[in-house]
Amino acid sequence: MTTRMVGFLCRDSGLAAHRLSGFMDDLDEATRGDFVVLSHPANEPVVAVAVSQTSLPSVQTAVSADGSFAVVDGVFHNAAEIWRGDGDTETGNDAEQLLGAYRRQGGTAFDDLDASAVCAIWDAADRKLLLSRDTIGNVPGFYAIDEEGLVWSSDLSSVVAVTGAAEIDRASLDQYLGAGFVPSPMTMFASIRSLQPAELLEVSGQGDIKSRCCWRPTGRPRLRLSVEETTEELNGLFDRALMRRFDATRKSAVLLSGGVDSKLVLAYLANRDGANVKSYTFEYGDYSGRLNESDLAKACADHFGIKHQIIPFGPDDVVKHLERMIGIFGEPFSYGLHTVMLDDICAAGVSDVFCGIGADGWFLGAPDTRAVRYLNLPWPVRALVVASIPLLEGAASVVGGGGLSSLAGRLRSRSESFDMLNWRAGLNLPPLVSGAIFQRRERKDMYRDRTWVGAARERIDEVFASHIEQFDGETEEDLFRFMSLRFFAGDQMLNWTHWSARAYPLTISSPFNDREILEFVHRMPMYQLGKPELRRLAATRMPHDMAYGPKIAQGVPLADWMRGGMREFVSDILAPSRVADSGIFSVDKVTKLLAQHMSGEFDHAWRVWAVLSVLLWQDNVKKWQGRRA
């Protein structure tokens, strides 16, 4: 992954220049010339940042006369609205506007900002550094603190290369195997942290750190609107959200599925004057099942007169690009495999890509609804569920010993599900945040050494619990929505969308994550399944059967591919010798997991993927560490 920006704040004068020099020396001569350096003071600086001038989309910078500077990796959506009338903040790039607003408002300049960006400000007068991540978490930021000071960057690999970080954070690994992502502020490295969505970090020249949250969602006070008023308000909000993200001078595209979310995005863009829009749909090769939605997507594109193109994606593409994918993401990842296949979109000259990510977070899904119902059960009923766990485990052992392995597997699965349900209830966690791949008890058996698991899980619980405390007074339904927004959206879905865009000169955005929209929908009692409010809005823009058509959960047919075109590749990666070299997983457990999947006895596709992704990530880490000066 190419470095876009990397910065150093050091306690001792001149040390920042030394660390920056080490980073630059590690680059080849041609690449070194691509960077501009900002530092302060001019002689023996305590802070320095190297910014790539060739990265697309570009990293923006601004410098003031007193030596203060701002760096913005990403874009602002509402700066013109919130800073209007602030003199010189009305013009200039995003970094110039931010620096001007900071001079007038201090750190509160971030409080109303809707952006897809990670930002850095050096305050020369107060000799402090401010790092911020946008409200929802569209763009990540990373930092590490060592004996020399602080290192920060908008990509994880650069921090690894500079610091030589090596120790895996076991708690992060365990959470990744459970839910497919690592929750910020944690990363897969014990010594590196991630900025949290809406976090503003202030670091003094002596290393003192203050952190605060600039925004958090709330469901209070509840809005009381008629169906017609709700639809009218959503229409205006959605139109403004797209206006903030749409640039008529740039070519745009929509990642179009068969669902109402992306259809709605296409409908609004199709009606916008001057829009130069094309639509694309992924079609999975070596597969003929329900996950392919190209017919539904094309029907929508044809209705609006928008050109539609298929992006073929098959098992050979995964094998060919997987190592590159892992390098782009910076950590093991799950799900968003297809979004790395954007070559056709770039070849068409597209700059801005729109998608429908985010609308699912407006509503409670079926798993969330069941979890809320469990939370509201009388305590004696929940006590019975807890008491049944060891009984089911015992029955599974007896039955398994009698040769009825299939029945034993079902009993053990039910035991693990009850155990997970009870853990979630104790922390009020929605299912997608707490585990959708390996269950907690299940993944413990995957490790070669299990002695660390208890302490690691206590750390994860503390991370979740600290955020739940911030939503004191919210309903359980709202709590589930807000925790999903904070973790599953910010650290999972938006994370892989961001890294997919960074692999190409693209921006990828969704109007559903617009801050103004979120502040409206969070105050509505939207707990019905089926997205009724969204479908009513869509019905004002498209035929009824299109707005209320079926939606297939997005996902690649990984189970079929692993038994087909990816079979040899997966088997080679998960060979016993390679698993043993990882030092993490039990060879016997991984071998059994793979055999059960390949035989068709169980669908372990995403479990196999999780282990495989960790092993390939370890290979990439060695390369990043090799870049260290």
C-alpha positions, -999 to 999 in steps of 0.1 A, spaced: 0 0 0 14 34 -10 19 59 18 -4 89 15 8 107 46 29 99 76 37 122 105 59 124 136 55 143 169 86 140 191 94 151 226 130 162 218 138 190 193 151 178 160 140 142 165 110 146 142 134 155 113 155 124 121 125 101 121 112 116 89 146 113 73 146 76 82 112 72 65 123 91 33 156 72 30 137 39 29 119 51 -3 134 48 -37 147 80 -53 118 84 -77 91 80 -50 110 103 -26 104 132 -49 66 127 -47 64 139 -11 61 174 3 72 179 39 56 202 65 75 207 98 78 231 127 98 249 140 120 253 109 152 245 129 151 213 148 114 206 144 93 187 169 67 178 144 70 168 107 47 152 82 54 138 47 25 141 23 23 124 -11 16 149 -39 7 121 -64 -19 103 -45 -54 103 -60 -77 115 -46 -52 141 -34 -42 147 2 -48 184 9 -25 207 29 -25 243 43 1 263 62 -3 295 81 23 323 88 29 312 124 39 276 113 6 260 120 -6 235 94 -35 212 85 -35 180 65 -67 164 52 -68 129 37 -103 127 23 -131 152 15 -155 175 35 -192 173 26 -207 203 45 -179 227 51 -195 255 31 -227 252 51 -213 251 87 -184 276 81 -202 300 59 -194 336 68 -162 327 85 -142 350 63 -113 332 45 -129 298 53 -154 304 24 -127 296 -2 -97 274 -6 -93 236 -3 -106 216 26 -73 219 46 -74 257 42 -110 259 53 -103 237 83 -73 257 94 -93 289 92 -122 274 111 -98 261 138 -83 296 143 -118 309 151 -134 280 169 -106 258 182 -113 221 184 -151 227 182 -146 233 145 -149 195 141 -182 192 160 -206 199 131 -184 187 103 -197 159 80 -167 144 62 -151 113 48 -116 122 60 -89 118 86 -73 152 95 -43 165 113 -37 200 126 -5 213 142 -12 243 165 21 261 165 10 286 192 -1 260 217 24 234 204 -1 206 202 -12 181 175 -49 173 168 -59 142 150 -95 135 140 -115 108 122 -148 116 106 -182 112 123 -191 78 109 -156 64 103 -154 65 65 -117 71 66 -94 54 92 -64 69 109 -37 51 129 -11 61 154 16 46 177 34 60 208 69 49 216 98 62 236 106 89 209 70 102 205 40 97 183 38 84 147 6 87 127 -7 79 92 -38 72 72 -26 37 65 -16 10 89 13 -4 69 33 29 71 30 29 109 42 -7 109 71 1 86 82 31 108 79 15 142 86 -21 134 55 -32 152 54 -70 153 33 -83 183 -1 -94 174 -29 -81 196 -46 -114 206 -78 -97 217 -82 -82 182 -74 -115 166 -101 -132 186 -127 -105 178 -118 -107 141 -124 -145 141 -157 -139 157 -172 -109 137 -148 -104 108 -134 -70 119 -113 -54 146 -131 -27 167 -113 6 170 -93 18 189 -78 -16 186 -58 -29 156 -42 -63 149 -10 -49 164 -6 -45 202 14 -12 199 -8 5 172 -41 21 178 -69 33 154 -87 66 158 -124 60 166 -152 74 145 -159 110 156 -128 110 178 -107 142 183 -73 134 198 -52 162 212 -15 155 218 9 180 234 46 183 225 54 164 258 31 135 248 1 143 270 -31 130 253 -67 141 256 -95 124 236 -131 134 231 -160 123 210 -173 151 187 -206 135 178 -228 106 189 -262 95 177 -294 98 198 -330 87 194 -343 116 216 -366 133 213 -387 111 192 -403 127 161 -440 125 156 -447 128 118 -473 114 95 -463 89 68 -466 117 42 -445 141 62 -418 115 68 -415 107 31 -414 144 22 -387 151 48 -366 121 37 -369 132 1 -354 166 9 -327 151 31 -317 125 5 -315 152 -22 -292 174 -1 -270 144 9 -264 137 -28 -258 173 -36 -230 174 -10 -213 145 -26 -220 150 -63 -198 169 -87 -212 175 -122 -177 180 -136 -166 145 -127 -179 112 -141 -199 91 -116 -210 55 -113 -234 36 -91 -226 1 -77 -261 -13 -84 -276 -44 -68 -311 -56 -69 -320 -40 -36 -339 -8 -30 -309 11 -14 -287 14 -45 -318 17 -67 -328 48 -48 -293 63 -53 -295 57 -90 -330 72 -92 -319 105 -76 -287 107 -97 -306 100 -129 -328 130 -123 -300 154 -115 -291 179 -143 -257 174 -158 -252 140 -143 -228 117 -162 -237 84 -146 -232 48 -154 -242 17 -133 -222 -15 -126 -232 -48 -111 -210 -77 -100 -219 -110 -115 -203 -141 -99 -188 -167 -122 -188 -204 -117 -221 -200 -100 -257 -199 -109 -275 -193 -76 -296 -165 -61 -267 -142 -52 -264 -129 -88 -287 -99 -91 -277 -86 -125 -312 -90 -141 -329 -69 -114 -302 -43 -115 -303 -40 -153 -341 -36 -152 -337 -7 -129 -309 9 -150 -330 5 -182 -360 22 -165 -340 53 -158 -321 52 -191 -288 47 -175 -261 25 -192 -255 -7 -173 -224 -29 -173 -216 -63 -157 -184 -67 -137 -175 -104 -139 -160 -118 -107 -150 -154 -101 -128 -177 -81 -98 -171 -104 -100 -134 -96 -98 -141 -59 -68 -163 -63 -51 -137 -86 -58 -106 -64 -60 -119 -29 -24 -111 -18 -30 -76 -32 -63 -73 -13 -47 -82 20 -20 -56 14 -46 -29 6 -68 -37 37 -38 -37 61 -55 -63 83 -73 -96 78 -107 -88 63 -140 -105 55 -169 -101 32 -160 -71 8 -141 -93 -16 -159 -81 -47 -154 -44 -41 -117 -47 -49 -126 -55 -85 -130 -19 -98 -107 -20 -128 -135 -17 -153 -149 14 -135 -115 31 -135 -110 23 -172 -142 41 -180 -128 73 -165 -150 73 -134 -139 94 -105 -168 91 -80 -186 59 -71 -219 59 -52 -233 29 -33 -262 20 -10 -242 11 21 -257 24 53 -294 21 49 -295 -13 66 -283 5 98 -314 26 98 -335 -4 108 -333 -34 131 -328 -67 111 -343 -100 121 -313 -112 142 -314 -78 161 -351 -82 167 -347 -117 181 -318 -104 203 -340 -76 217 -368 -101 225 -343 -122 243 -332 -92 264 -368 -86 274 -375 -122 285 -381 -127 322 -348 -135 341 -360 -171 349 -364 -179 312 -329 -165 305 -316 -185 335 -330 -217 318 -312 -209 286 -279 -205 305 -285 -238 324 -291 -256 291 -257 -248 277 -237 -275 297 -265 -300 292 -264 -296 255 -226 -299 255 -229 -331 275 -255 -345 252 -234 -337 222 -204 -355 237 -225 -386 244 -242 -387 210 -209 -380 192 -193 -409 210 -222 -431 198 -213 -423 161 -242 -398 155 -218 -370 145 -244 -350 126 -268 -348 156 -239 -341 179 -229 -312 156 -264 -297 158 -265 -300 196 -231 -284 199 -241 -256 176 -272 -249 196 -251 -249 228 -227 -224 213 -256 -202 200 -271 -201 235 -237 -192 250 -233 -164 224 -268 -151 230 -262 -150 267 -229 -131 263 -245 -106 239 -274 -100 264 -249 -92 291 -234 -64 270 -264 -54 250 -245 -62 217 -262 -66 183 -253 -99 165 -232 -84 136 -210 -66 161 -205 -96 184 -200 -126 162 -211 -139 128 -182 -163 119 -168 -183 148 -188 -184 180 -168 -176 212 -165 -211 225 -160 -224 190 -130 -202 181 -112 -209 214 -106 -244 202 -89 -231 171 -59 -217 189 -27 -236 196 -23 -219 229 -56 -210 247 -42 -196 279 -45 -160 268 -82 -161 257 -98 -151 290 -78 -119 295 -81 -110 258 -119 -113 258 -121 -91 289 -104 -63 270 -129 -67 241 -158 -66 266 -144 -34 281 -142 -17 246 -179 -25 239 -190 -17 275 -174 17 274 -194 27 243 -226 13 257 -222 37 287 -222 66 263 -258 58 252 -273 58 287 -310 65 285 -315 53 249 -339 24 242 -326 -11 237 -336 -9 200 -317 24 196 -287 10 214 -285 -19 190 -287 5 160 -261 28 175 -236 1 183 -240 -14 148 -233 21 134 -203 26 156 -187 -8 151 -201 -28 122 -205 2 99 -175 22 110 -150 -6 115 -163 -31 91 -184 -21 60 -170 14 56 -135 2 62 -134 -22 33 -152 3 11 -125 29 19 -96 6 12 -113 -6 -21 -114 31 -32 -78 37 -21 -67 9 -44 -78 30 -73 -80 68 -79 -116 68 -67 -139 81 -41 -167 58 -29 -196 74 -9 -231 67 2 -258 94 9 -273 70 35 -244 79 58 -250 117 56 -249 131 90 -281 152 86 -300 121 74 -287 100 103 -298 126 129 -333 125 114 -338 88 110 -323 80 145 -352 99 160 -378 79 142 -394 46 156 -381 25 127 -382 -10 141 -402 -27 114 -386 -52 91 -386 -46 54 -375 -9 53 -410 5 49 -400 42 52 -373 37 26 -395 18 2 -423 45 4 -397 70 -6 -385 48 -35 -420 44 -47 -422 81 -54 -393 77 -79 -398 43 -95 -425 17 -102 -441 1 -71 -429 -34 -80 -393 -21 -83 -395 -2 -50 -410 -32 -32 -391 -59 -50 -372 -87 -32 -336 -82 -20 -310 -109 -17 -284 -105 10 -252 -94 -7 -223 -118 -6 -200 -138 -28 -206 -176 -33 -175 -184 -14 -186 -219 -2 -190 -231 -38 -158 -214 -50 -137 -230 -22 -149 -264 -33 -143 -255 -70 -119 -230 -86 -103 -220 -53 -99 -255 -39 -62 -261 -47 -52 -225 -37 -70 -227 -3 -56 -262 4 -20 -249 -3 -24 -219 20 -39 -240 48 -14 -268 45 -4 -282 79 32 -269 77 20 -234 69 -6 -234 97 21 -246 121 45 -218 110 18 -192 118 22 -200 155 -14 -192 161 -37 -220 151 -41 -256 160 -30 -277 129 -55 -305 138 -85 -281 141 -77 -262 109 -72 -295 90 -106 -308 103 -123 -275 95 -111 -275 59 -119 -312 54 -155 -308 67 -160 -279 43 -145 -295 12 -165 -327 18 -197 -307 19 -205 -319 54 -206 -283 67 -205 -249 52 -174 -234 69 -166 -210 41 -162 -178 61 -144 -197 89 -119 -211 64 -116 -176 49 -109 -160 83 -80 -184 90 -66 -181 55 -68 -143 57 -48 -142 89 -21 -164 74 -17 -142 43 -18 -111 64 12 -124 84 31 -126 51 23 -90 43 34 -78 78 69 -93 71 71 -72 39 60 -40 58 86 -46 85 112 -50 58 105 -14 47 117 -1 81 147 23 78 
